[in-house]
Amino acid sequence: MIEIVETDAGTARITWHRAKKARLVLAVSHGAGGGIEARDLQALAQVLPGHGVTVALVEQPWRVAGRKVAPAPKTLDTGWRGIWPALAGMALPVISGGRSAGARVACRTATELGAHAVLALSFPLHPPGKPERSRADELLGAGVPTLVVQGGNDPFGKPDEFPEGSYELVEVPYGDHGFAVPKRAGITQERALEIVTGGVVEWVASLG
């Protein structure tokens, strides 16, 4: 089911993948250069409803409008705030999530919106090649239980670059920023996505 939501940043779109007996809602948005067709978002939408989690794939207004480049972080946060009432309207705890830029939005707004937890897929710890420009404060400041799922070869931050904190981290071996693995890798693309979904399923079960 597709739901159109008006926000102060423009028109957003939610694609719902409902669980039959849902106990949680996982809302996840895309990054700054792609949409909800991302392999990890699609895998979660296919797997999690079978584990009692309704998945809401959220398209930010800039993406719905057909623009190629994401706006400033402040505008992304405004769009996310605008879709929250539709998510909370399910009367279930909501996990705020996203990939890349969407993960940053989820971290920045989690406490304010009353998120149950945060799922950060491919958190962009720093711009490629610029580790000195760390965004760790956004991750560490989420204020709720947080899971990071990170590719082992992500140029925006490899797992061993992440600072210590109260969050959990699942590594996808050989994965890049989109969790793609090279053909020479020791795991298949299918297995890489199983690590993503399996890690999220296990974490969600631990949330209670």
Residue pairs with C-beta under 8 A, 6 or more apart in sequence:
1 15
1 16
1 18
2 13
2 14
2 15
2 16
3 13
3 14
3 16
3 86
4 11
4 12
4 13
5 11
5 12
5 13
5 14
5 82
5 83
5 86
6 12
6 82
7 61
7 78
7 79
7 81
7 82
7 83
8 78
8 79
8 81
8 82
9 60
9 61
9 62
9 71
9 75
9 76
9 78
9 79
9 82
10 61
10 62
10 64
10 65
10 79
11 61
11 64
11 65
12 58
12 59
12 60
12 61
12 64
12 79
12 82
12 83
13 58
13 59
13 64
14 27
14 56
14 57
14 58
14 59
14 83
14 86
14 87
15 36
15 45
15 56
15 57
15 59
16 54
16 55
16 56
16 57
17 45
17 46
17 48
17 49
17 54
17 55
17 56
17 57
18 49
18 54
19 48
19 49
19 50
19 51
19 52
19 53
19 54
20 49
21 52
22 49
22 52
22 53
22 54
22 90
22 92
23 52
23 53
23 92
23 93
24 52
24 53
24 54
24 92
24 93
24 94
24 95
24 116
24 204
24 207
25 53
25 54
25 55
25 56
25 87
25 90
25 92
25 93
25 94
25 95
26 44
26 48
26 53
26 54
26 55
26 56
26 94
26 95
26 97
26 119
26 200
26 204
27 55
27 56
27 58
27 83
27 87
27 94
27 95
27 96
27 97
28 41
28 44
28 55
28 56
28 57
28 58
28 97
28 98
28 99
28 102
28 119
28 121
29 36
29 57
29 58
29 59
29 60
29 80
29 97
29 98
29 99
29 102
29 105
29 106
30 36
30 38
30 41
30 58
30 59
30 60
30 63
30 98
30 99
30 100
30 102
31 38
31 70
31 98
31 99
31 100
31 101
31 102
31 122
32 69
32 70
32 100
32 101
33 70
33 100
34 178
35 59
35 63
36 42
36 57
36 58
36 59
38 99
38 178
39 178
39 179
39 180
39 189
39 193
40 99
40 121
40 122
40 149
40 178
40 179
40 193
40 196
41 57
41 99
41 121
43 193
43 196
43 197
44 55
44 196
44 197
44 200
45 55
45 57
47 197
47 201
48 54
48 55
48 197
48 200
48 201
48 204
49 55
51 201
51 204
51 205
53 95
53 204
54 90
54 92
56 87
58 80
58 83
58 98
58 102
60 70
60 76
60 79
60 80
60 102
61 79
62 69
62 70
62 71
62 75
62 79
63 70
70 76
70 101
73 101
73 104
73 105
73 108
76 101
76 102
76 104
76 105
77 105
77 108
77 109
80 96
80 105
80 106
80 109
80 113
81 109
81 112
81 113
84 94
84 113
87 94
88 94
88 114
93 116
94 114
94 115
94 116
95 115
95 116
95 117
95 118
95 119
95 204
95 207
96 106
96 109
96 110
96 113
96 115
96 116
96 117
96 118
96 119
97 103
97 106
97 118
97 119
97 120
97 121
98 104
98 105
98 106
98 119
98 120
98 121
99 121
99 122
100 121
100 122
100 123
100 124
100 156
100 177
101 124
102 121
103 118
103 119
103 120
103 121
103 122
103 123
103 124
103 148
104 123
104 124
104 135
104 138
106 115
106 118
106 119
106 120
106 142
107 118
107 120
107 123
107 138
107 139
107 141
107 142
107 146
108 138
108 141
109 115
110 117
110 118
110 142
110 143
110 144
110 146
111 142
111 143
111 144
115 144
116 144
116 145
116 207
117 144
117 145
117 146
117 147
117 207
118 142
118 144
118 145
118 146
118 147
119 146
119 147
119 149
119 200
119 203
120 139
120 142
120 146
120 147
120 148
120 149
120 167
121 149
121 196
122 149
122 150
122 151
122 154
122 156
122 177
122 178
122 179
123 135
123 139
123 148
123 150
123 156
123 157
124 135
124 156
124 157
124 177
125 131
125 134
125 135
125 136
125 139
125 156
125 157
125 161
125 162
126 132
126 133
126 134
126 135
126 156
126 157
126 161
127 133
127 156
128 155
128 156
129 155
131 157
131 161
136 162
136 163
136 165
139 146
139 148
139 162
139 165
139 167
140 163
140 165
140 166
140 167
142 167
145 167
145 168
145 207
146 166
146 167
146 168
147 167
147 168
147 169
147 170
147 199
147 200
147 203
148 162
148 167
148 168
148 169
148 170
149 169
149 170
149 172
149 196
149 199
149 200
150 157
150 158
150 159
150 162
150 169
150 170
150 171
150 172
150 175
151 158
151 171
151 172
151 174
151 175
151 176
151 177
151 178
151 179
152 158
152 159
152 171
152 172
152 173
152 174
152 175
153 174
153 175
153 176
154 175
154 176
154 177
155 176
155 177
156 177
159 169
159 171
162 169
168 203
170 195
170 196
170 199
170 200
170 203
172 179
172 181
172 192
172 195
172 196
173 181
173 185
173 186
173 187
173 192
173 195
174 181
174 182
174 185
174 186
174 187
174 192
175 181
175 192
179 192
179 193
179 196
180 189
180 192
181 187
181 188
181 189
181 192
187 195
